[in-house]
């Protein structure tokens, strides 16, 4: 009996460690997303290069943590809620890692164009979109750390703001494409798409948290 309790205790500690490490990885990505926004809004090519360089550590930690999860699954053969947690964590890790890649994509675009000279209206939209996207990702990580079952639906609603800002950016780019140049217009359209996807990944994280806790994904609104 004591042996079983000790084994269960060690297993619970391993799961807690996986959760903590996943949140920590997300925090690294969030820092890089915010750093990428700083590079974009302030035309900081040096900061953009820092974003690209930082992604190597993120990828290494992602691979190591994913491997740890698979090893736990293989050795412990978890069932029910524990299995649901571990499988969901692999999906969450993917969403976190992909968000890091999207920040890198933004930085690479800035370097390709050697910075952007933007009209104030477009710069303002980029700032709002960057802030909203990063904040949504932050909320996804908070939901994960707290295992907040209600976050999935909340973040799905909050993501509408990011989507609306991306739509506004596309319209603004189309209206000023002659002023900013075709190549920059294409690059900024990509930035909008990247930030939209970061918001989507944040929603995915929160929805997987809902699934971890309840065994069900949050219901989606019709239309």
N, C-alpha and C positions, 0 to 999 in steps of 0.2 A: 504493500500500500504506500509506504513511504517512498519507495523507488518510483512509483507511478507519479506521485505528487511532485517529486523532484524533477522528473522528466518533463512534466507539464509546465513546471515553473520555468525551466530553461527554454522550452519552446515559446512560452509567452514572452520571455525576455528577448528572444530572437525576433519575434514579430514586432515588438516595440522598437527594437533597433532598426529594423527595416523601415518602419514608419518614420522614425527620426531622420534616418539617412535620406529618405526620399524627400522629406521637407527641406532638409539642408541642401540637397541638389537643386531643388526648385528655387531656393533663395539665391544660389549662385546664378541661375539662369535669370531670375528677376533682376539682379544687379546688372547683368550684361544687357538685358532689354533696356533698362533705364540708361545705362552707359551709351547704348546705341542711339537712344533718343537724344541724348546730349550731343553726341557727334553730329547727328542729323540737323538739329536745330541751331547749333553754333558753328557749323562748318568746320568741325574739328577732325581733320584726317588722322591726327595722332591718336585720338580717342577711338576712332573707327578701327585703327590697327590693333589697339588694345582689346577691343571687342573680339576681333578675329583670333588673336593670340589666346585669349581666355577660354575659347571654346575647346581647346585640346584637353584641358583639365576636366571640363564638364563631360566630354565624351568618355574619358577614362573612368571617371566616377560612375557614369551611367552604365558602362559595360560591366564594371566590377559589381555594382549593386544588382543589376539584372542577373548576373551569374549567381550571386548569393541567394537570390529568391529561388532560382531554379534548383539550386542545391538543397535548400530547405524543403522544397516540394518533393524532391527525389528521396531524401533521407527520412523525412517525417511522414510522408504520405498523408497530408492533412485532408480532412473532410469538412463538409458543411461550411460554417462561417469562416473558418480558418482558410480553407481552400478558396472561398470567394474573395477573401482579403488578398491573398497572394496573387491570384489571377488578375484581380483588379489593379493591384500595384504594378504589374507588368505593363498594363495599358496606360496607367498614369505616368510611369517612367517614360514611356514613348511620347506622351503629350508634352512632358517637360523637356525632353531632349530635342524634340522637333521645334519647340518654341525657341530654344537656344539657337538652333540652326537658322531660324527666321530672323533673329536679331543679327546674326552674322551676314545674312543676305542683304539686309539693309545697309550694313557697314560697307560691304563690298561694292554696292551700287554707288554709295557716296564717293568711294575712292576711284571708281571707274570714271566718274564725271569730274573728279578733282574738286568736289564741293558743289553746292547749289547756290545760285543767286535767285532768290524767290520774291515775288510780290508779297507785301504784308498780309494780304488776305489768305494766301495759300500757306504762308508760314504759320499764321495763327491756327488754321485748320490742322496742320501737321502737329502743332503743339497740343491741341485739344485731343486729337486722335491718339497721339503717343501716350499722353497722360491717362486717357480712358482705358487704353489697351493694357498698359502696365498695371493699373489699379485693378482691373478685372483679373489679371493673372495673380496679383497679390491676394485677392479675395479667394481665388481657387486654392491657393496654398494655405490660407487660414482655415478654409473648410476642411482640407486634408489634415492639418495638424490637430484640429478639434474633433475630427470625424463628425462633422455637422451634417446630419441627414437632410436638413431643410435647404441646404445651400444650392443644390442642383437646380431647382426651379427658380430660385432668386437670381442666380447668375445667368440663366437662360434669358430672363427678362432684361437684366442689366446689359446683356450683350447687344440688345437692340440699339443702344446709344452708340456703341462702336460701329455697328453696321451703318447707322444713319450718318455718322461723321465720314466714314469711308465713301458713302454715296455723295456727300457734299464735296469731298475732295475730288472725286472723279469729275463732277460737274464743273468745279473751279478750274481744274486742269484743262478740260475741254474748252473752256471759255478764254483761257489765257495761253493756249499752246503756241500761238505765234510769238508771244512775248518771252516765254521761257525756253522755247526751242523744242523740237520734236523729241530729241534724245532724252532730255531732262523730263519731258512729259511722260515718256514711257517708263523711265526709272521711278518717278514719283507714283505712277499707277501701280508699279510693283510694290513699292513701299506700303501703299494702302492695302494691297492684298495681303502682304506679310503681316501687317498689324491686325487685320481682320482675322487672319488665321490664328494668331496668338490669342485673341479673344475667344475663338472657337475652342482652342485647346484648353483654355481656362474653364470653359463650360463643361467640356468633357471630363476634366478632373473632378469638378464638383458633382457631376452626375454619377461618376464611378464611386465617389464617396457615398452618395445616397444608396447606391446598389450595395456597397460593403455593409452598410448599417441595416438596411431594410430588406435586402434581397430583391428589390425592384428598382428599375430606373424611373425617374420622375416623369409624370405624364406631360406630353407636349401639348401646347395650345393649338387648337385648330386654326387653319388659315394663317 
